[in-house]
Amino acid sequence: MDDDGRYTVIDPPPDRRFAMEAFAALPPSHPMVALLELDVTAAEQAITRLREQGTRVSLFALLVRAIAGAIAAHPELNLVQHGRRFVRFEDVDVSVPVEVETPHGRFPREVVLRRAQHKSAVALFAELEQARTQHRRTGDIGAEDGGSRKLFRWLRFVPRFIRIALVRRMMADAFTIKRRAGTTLVTSVGKFAAVPGFGFALMTGPRAATFAIGTVSPRPWLHDGAIAVRSILGFAMIINHDLVDGAPAARFAVTLQQLVEHPDATLLGGGNNEPVADVARPCAVVADDAARARVHADARTG
């Protein structure tokens, strides 16, 4: 007999089963991945100033707002598949997985930030914090999360192949997708590790694009004609090539870079009308451990 050593057989908790079956129900697509590096030095400096004034905001909230603004400028990336047709929505509703404590351990729950292109980073941060507070009080993080889990509780009494078929049928309706899961998704993988790099999943579902925010790390970077130490963010765009071609995706990336690297008061919020200054650091300066921890922490959703 083979010696397999000690092991534990785990029955997946309900949240994990729901996620597995939702992934199984995703329609096939042809994803196109772009790995970007964005200079977030000015954004970090602006966020630091707002925090010093008592305003609560995060780099993640700013990035969500920048993505929503860039999508609004390039609505091809706000398409959702609707059977054999596409629906282009005007509202940019951003789905954000937020990790919370559940009876079965920590697990991501879905928050949808509605009309995110019209809100500031400060307002989006406040919505995410409100969702966390609501979960601590009620166990539900939002209407979309509660509705999805209630549906799964009913569906668990039918065979798995029927559940997947029903979920797949729901995913074929663009309006159901928008109401339940938004028109795009932004997730942060950088908060889980301090190792510079990228993370992404090769799927978009019926939506035109999803985004994965990686880590921020201090790097030598060419800025204003000189080499300086800058805070560089790893960022992944996953584009559904069935819905979007490469050229509009590239134009979107250029707009996103401008919004992230040159944030203004409209993007940030918090009543700060001053232009965002950008203070370069000499390349000879090596970021210490405290600075390294700060840039990693700023990429977190909270």
Secondary structure as UniProt FT lines:
FT   HELIX           14..25
FT   STRAND          31..39
FT   HELIX           41..52
FT   TURN            53..54
FT   HELIX           59..73
FT   HELIX           75..78
FT   STRAND          79..82
FT   TURN            83..84
FT   STRAND          85..88
FT   STRAND          94..102
FT   TURN            103..104
FT   STRAND          105..113
FT   TURN            114..115
FT   HELIX           116..118
FT   HELIX           121..138
FT   HELIX           143..155
FT   TURN            156..157
FT   HELIX           160..171
FT   HELIX           174..181
FT   STRAND          184..188
FT   HELIX           190..192
FT   TURN            205..206
FT   STRAND          209..223
FT   TURN            224..225
FT   STRAND          226..240
FT   TURN            241..243
FT   HELIX           246..261
FT   HELIX           265..268
FT   TURN            270..271
FT   STRAND          281..282
FT   TURN            283..284
FT   HELIX           289..298
//
